[in-house]
Amino acid sequence: MAKTVGEAAASLGVEAHVLRHWEEVGALRVPRNSNNYRLYDEEALDSARTVLKLRSVGLSLPEVVAAMSAEKSTAQALVKAKITKLQAEILTRQQAITYLQHTVECRHRYLDDCPDCLGFVREK
C-alpha cells in the first residue's frame, strides 16, 4: 500500500520537506495520484532509502543525484572518486591516532622535548 509523503517521511525518519526537496533536485522520483499527491510505493521508498544510505556514507546531495544516474559510467566515476577520498581520510585519521597514542604514552614532560613527537609534527 502506498504512503503519503508524511507517512513515508515518518517511516524513514526524516521530515516531509526533506523528501520533497530530494524530489525537487532530482534525487528521488515519486509517482503521483490523479489529484497530484505524492504516493510512496515500495519502489519510491527503496529509492528514498538509497538516498539516505548514500547521504550517510558521506555523499552530498548533488553527488547522490550523480550516483543514482541512469548512466552507469557517471555513477561509477563519482563513487570511485568518493572511495579515493574516503581512503585518504582514513589514512589521515590513522596517522592522527598514531600521533595521539604516542603523546599519551610519551615519557617526555613536554611534547616539544620528544624527538618522536617533533617527527610527527614535521610530517606533511
trRosetta pair geometry for C-beta under 8 A, 3 or more apart (Angstrom, degrees):
i j d omega theta_ij theta_ji phi_ij phi_ji
2 31 7.9 -83 -127 73 143 111
2 39 3.9 20 162 175 144 102
2 40 6.0 145 -166 66 78 41
2 41 4.8 -44 -98 -77 93 68
3 7 3.7 -131 -169 96 107 118
3 8 4.4 144 100 -58 123 78
3 11 6.7 -69 -138 4 174 137
3 39 7.3 137 60 -163 33 56
3 40 4.4 -31 62 63 89 105
3 45 7.2 68 29 -71 123 119
4 7 4.7 92 48 10 76 102
4 8 6.8 -141 91 -5 36 89
4 37 6.9 -41 -128 166 88 120
4 38 7.1 95 -161 82 51 81
4 39 7.3 -37 -94 -108 42 55
4 40 7.4 -7 85 14 6 98
5 8 5.7 -54 -142 40 29 112
5 9 6.1 33 156 -22 64 107
5 16 4.8 82 136 -149 103 105
5 19 5.7 -176 -156 85 94 137
5 20 6.7 35 -158 -58 145 90
5 30 7.9 57 -90 168 91 166
5 37 7.9 -129 -14 -178 99 82
5 38 4.8 63 -60 70 101 128
5 40 7.0 122 -91 -28 43 115
6 9 5.7 -53 -145 35 28 112
6 10 6.4 28 156 -18 62 106
6 16 5.2 -28 -90 -80 58 132
7 10 5.8 -54 -148 36 30 111
7 11 6.4 25 155 -16 64 108
7 40 7.3 -159 82 45 92 123
8 11 5.9 -60 -148 39 30 108
8 12 6.2 15 158 -8 66 114
8 16 7.9 98 67 -113 86 76
8 19 6.2 90 102 -105 118 165
8 38 7.8 -79 15 124 144 117
8 40 3.7 78 -83 16 139 165
8 44 7.4 -43 -128 115 148 112
8 45 6.2 -141 -139 -96 103 90
8 48 6.7 117 169 8 116 171
9 12 6.0 -69 -146 46 27 102
9 14 5.3 -99 -153 82 79 72
9 15 5.9 -6 -171 166 135 15
9 16 4.3 -100 -31 -75 158 58
9 18 6.9 126 -128 49 109 98
9 19 5.5 -119 -80 -11 94 128
10 13 7.7 36 -177 -69 28 33
11 45 7.2 -25 98 -137 132 124
12 19 7.5 116 49 -72 148 116
12 45 7.3 -160 -67 -150 110 83
12 48 5.6 -68 -100 133 154 127
12 49 6.9 -141 -123 -79 106 68
12 52 6.4 -160 -173 -56 110 147
14 18 4.3 -92 164 65 121 146
14 19 6.5 131 98 -42 124 86
14 52 7.2 -140 -41 -95 130 115
15 18 4.9 107 63 -8 76 101
15 19 7.9 -148 99 0 48 81
16 19 5.8 -54 -159 35 42 109
16 20 6.4 41 147 -18 71 105
17 20 5.4 -51 -147 38 39 115
17 21 6.2 43 152 -24 68 103
18 21 5.7 -53 -149 35 30 112
18 22 6.5 33 152 -21 63 103
19 22 5.7 -49 -148 33 33 113
19 23 6.6 32 153 -17 63 104
19 28 6.8 -76 -162 83 69 165
19 30 7.6 58 166 -51 107 149
19 38 7.8 154 131 134 121 163
19 40 7.9 -48 -166 -77 148 132
19 48 6.4 -12 -119 -122 101 130
20 23 5.8 -57 -155 37 32 111
20 24 6.3 37 148 -25 66 107
20 38 7.9 -141 -94 -25 77 156
21 24 5.3 -52 -146 33 34 117
21 25 6.4 17 161 -7 68 107
22 25 6.3 -64 -145 44 28 98
22 27 4.3 -79 -166 71 84 113
22 28 4.1 49 126 4 109 121
22 48 7.1 115 92 -119 161 81
22 51 5.7 46 -145 -173 143 167
22 61 7.4 -136 -110 -142 72 114
23 26 7.8 48 -179 -68 29 20
23 27 7.5 -85 -66 58 24 70
23 28 4.7 -64 -77 80 63 98
23 29 7.0 113 -131 -100 85 26
23 30 5.6 -51 -102 9 132 110
23 38 7.5 -111 -63 -107 166 139
25 61 6.0 30 108 155 160 123
25 62 7.7 -98 172 -82 129 60
25 65 6.3 -105 136 -69 97 134
26 65 5.2 60 93 -134 100 122
27 51 5.2 88 153 -115 119 128
27 61 6.1 -86 -54 -164 145 86
27 64 5.1 26 -129 111 123 116
27 65 5.0 -90 -82 -79 76 78
27 68 6.5 100 -150 36 63 146
28 44 7.1 72 -176 -159 101 83
28 47 5.6 133 -131 126 79 118
28 48 5.9 38 -120 -84 134 74
28 51 6.0 -47 -65 -39 104 150
29 44 7.2 -116 92 -111 56 90
29 47 6.9 -58 42 152 69 172
30 38 4.6 17 129 -150 136 106
30 39 7.2 160 169 55 95 41
30 40 6.1 -41 -140 -87 114 69
30 44 4.8 72 -116 -140 74 138
31 38 7.6 119 81 -152 41 56
31 39 5.6 -40 90 63 90 93
31 41 6.5 16 34 0 124 113
31 44 6.7 -122 13 -52 80 132
32 36 5.1 1 170 -148 137 40
32 37 6.2 149 -155 68 83 30
32 38 5.8 -49 -98 -91 78 41
32 39 6.6 133 -125 9 26 87
33 36 7.2 -75 68 -6 61 13
33 37 5.1 -5 36 54 106 88
33 39 5.4 82 -41 -30 94 128
39 44 7.7 138 106 20 52 155
40 44 4.5 -131 -143 95 64 126
40 45 5.3 89 164 -60 108 83
40 48 7.2 -12 -143 -12 126 141
41 44 5.3 95 47 13 62 101
41 45 7.1 -122 103 -4 31 93
42 45 5.5 -56 -144 40 32 112
42 46 6.2 35 156 -21 67 105
43 46 5.8 -53 -148 35 29 110
43 47 6.5 31 151 -19 62 104
44 47 5.5 -51 -149 35 34 114
44 48 6.4 35 151 -19 65 104
45 48 5.5 -52 -148 37 34 112
45 49 6.4 38 150 -21 65 103
46 49 5.4 -49 -147 34 35 115
46 50 6.5 41 150 -23 64 101
47 50 5.5 -50 -152 31 34 115
47 51 6.7 37 149 -19 64 100
47 68 7.7 80 -155 -149 93 143
48 51 5.5 -48 -151 33 36 113
48 52 6.4 39 149 -19 65 103
49 52 5.5 -51 -149 36 34 115
49 53 6.3 34 152 -20 66 105
50 53 5.7 -53 -146 36 31 110
50 54 6.3 30 156 -17 65 107
50 68 6.8 111 124 -97 129 119
51 54 5.9 -57 -146 39 29 109
51 55 6.2 29 155 -19 64 107
51 64 5.5 65 -137 -177 76 141
51 68 7.5 -25 -81 -48 79 148
52 55 5.8 -58 -149 37 28 111
52 56 6.2 26 154 -21 65 109
53 56 5.6 -55 -146 36 31 111
53 57 6.6 18 158 -10 65 106
54 57 6.1 -61 -148 40 30 102
54 59 4.5 -35 163 43 90 135
54 63 7.5 -163 162 108 116 93
54 64 4.6 128 109 -114 138 95
54 67 5.8 170 -139 79 143 150
54 68 7.6 -103 -30 -45 164 102
55 58 8.0 131 179 0 29 8
55 59 6.2 -85 -90 66 35 80
55 61 7.3 12 -97 -77 105 65
55 64 6.3 -13 -62 -71 77 137
57 82 7.9 76 125 154 104 136
58 82 6.8 155 93 -166 109 114
58 86 6.7 147 53 -85 158 110
59 63 4.0 -137 -167 100 94 121
59 64 5.0 127 120 -62 124 73
59 67 6.1 -39 -144 -12 161 146
59 78 8.0 60 -129 151 121 115
59 82 6.3 -30 -87 -114 89 152
60 63 4.6 95 51 8 73 106
60 64 7.1 -128 97 -9 38 86
61 64 5.3 -46 -146 29 36 116
61 65 6.7 40 154 -21 64 98
62 65 5.6 -47 -151 31 36 114
62 66 6.6 33 151 -14 65 104
63 66 5.6 -55 -149 40 35 110
63 67 6.0 36 152 -22 69 108
63 78 5.9 164 -155 -178 82 126
63 82 6.8 103 -173 -74 140 128
64 67 5.6 -55 -141 38 30 111
64 68 6.2 15 161 -7 65 111
65 68 6.2 -68 -148 45 24 100
65 69 7.2 58 144 -61 58 81
66 69 5.4 -15 -164 -30 40 118
66 74 5.8 -119 -170 153 85 104
66 75 6.6 167 143 -97 64 53
66 78 4.6 134 118 -64 121 160
67 75 5.0 81 -155 -143 40 85
67 78 5.3 -122 -75 94 74 134
67 79 5.9 95 -124 -62 103 93
68 75 6.9 113 -38 -106 9 120
69 72 7.8 -161 94 -64 91 20
69 74 4.4 -34 81 87 156 126
69 75 4.9 -161 48 -55 92 90
71 74 4.3 63 92 6 107 114
71 75 7.0 164 90 -10 57 86
72 75 5.6 -59 -150 40 36 110
72 76 6.0 34 156 -20 71 109
73 76 5.7 -53 -140 39 30 111
73 77 6.2 34 159 -22 64 106
74 77 6.0 -55 -148 33 26 110
74 78 6.6 22 156 -15 61 108
75 78 6.0 -62 -153 38 29 109
75 79 6.2 23 156 -15 67 111
76 79 5.8 -58 -143 40 31 108
76 80 6.1 32 159 -20 67 107
77 80 5.9 -54 -145 36 27 111
77 81 6.4 27 155 -18 62 107
78 81 5.8 -58 -152 36 30 110
78 82 6.4 29 152 -19 65 106
79 82 5.6 -53 -147 36 34 112
79 83 6.4 39 152 -23 65 102
80 83 5.6 -50 -149 32 32 114
80 84 6.6 35 152 -19 63 103
81 84 5.7 -52 -152 34 33 113
81 85 6.5 33 151 -18 64 106
82 85 5.6 -55 -149 38 34 113
82 86 6.2 33 153 -18 67 106
83 86 5.8 -56 -146 39 30 110
83 87 6.3 32 154 -21 65 105
84 87 5.8 -54 -148 34 29 112
84 88 6.6 30 153 -18 62 104
85 88 5.8 -55 -153 35 32 111
85 89 6.5 32 150 -18 65 105
86 89 5.4 -52 -148 36 35 114
86 90 6.4 41 151 -24 66 101
87 90 5.5 -48 -148 31 34 114
87 91 6.6 36 152 -19 63 102
88 91 5.7 -51 -151 34 34 113
88 92 6.5 35 151 -18 65 105
89 92 5.6 -53 -149 37 34 113
89 93 6.3 34 153 -18 66 106
90 93 5.7 -56 -148 38 31 111
90 94 6.2 33 153 -21 66 105
91 94 5.7 -53 -146 35 30 112
91 95 6.5 31 154 -18 63 105
92 95 5.8 -55 -151 36 31 111
92 96 6.4 34 150 -21 64 105
93 96 5.4 -52 -149 34 34 115
93 97 6.4 36 152 -20 66 102
94 97 5.7 -50 -149 34 33 112
94 98 6.5 36 151 -20 64 104
95 98 5.6 -51 -148 34 33 114
95 99 6.4 33 154 -17 65 105
95 123 7.6 -129 -171 105 134 148
96 99 5.8 -56 -149 38 31 110
96 100 6.1 24 157 -13 67 111
97 100 5.9 -58 -140 43 29 106
97 101 5.9 33 158 -23 65 108
98 101 5.9 -54 -144 35 25 112
98 102 6.5 26 155 -19 60 105
98 120 7.7 -169 108 -118 95 124
99 102 5.8 -58 -155 34 29 111
99 103 6.6 27 151 -19 65 104
99 117 7.8 93 -158 -131 86 65
99 120 4.4 133 -117 -171 105 146
100 103 5.6 -50 -148 33 36 111
100 104 6.6 39 152 -21 65 101
101 104 5.8 -53 -154 31 33 113
101 105 6.5 9 156 1 66 112
102 105 6.0 -73 -146 51 31 97
102 106 5.8 56 152 -59 70 94
102 116 5.9 -128 -177 128 141 125
102 117 6.7 -178 120 -82 121 74
102 120 6.8 175 58 -44 147 149
103 106 5.4 -25 -139 -6 32 123
103 111 6.0 -10 -126 -105 101 123
103 117 6.5 81 -90 -108 83 115
106 111 6.5 68 96 -108 170 73
106 114 5.2 -49 -157 -87 128 160
106 116 7.3 -161 -112 69 104 117
106 117 6.3 19 -109 -52 150 119
107 114 7.9 134 56 -103 63 114
108 111 6.7 125 92 -101 118 27
108 113 4.4 -172 -170 85 132 105
108 114 4.0 -153 19 -63 148 95
108 117 7.3 -110 52 1 137 131
109 113 6.7 32 53 34 72 145
110 113 4.7 89 71 -4 88 107
110 114 7.8 -164 97 -13 52 85
111 114 5.6 -55 -159 25 45 115
111 117 4.4 -147 -175 173 85 164
112 117 7.2 -96 -77 98 21 128
112 118 6.9 69 -149 -75 47 99
114 117 3.9 72 81 9 114 109
114 118 6.5 177 90 -10 60 83
115 118 5.6 -55 -146 39 34 113
115 119 6.3 42 152 -26 65 103
116 119 5.5 -51 -152 31 33 116
116 120 6.7 35 150 -20 64 100
117 120 5.7 -51 -154 32 35 112
117 121 6.5 24 154 -12 67 106
118 121 5.9 -58 -144 41 33 104
118 122 6.1 30 157 -19 67 111
119 122 5.9 -61 -144 38 27 108
119 123 7.0 42 153 -37 61 95
120 123 6.0 -46 -162 9 34 114
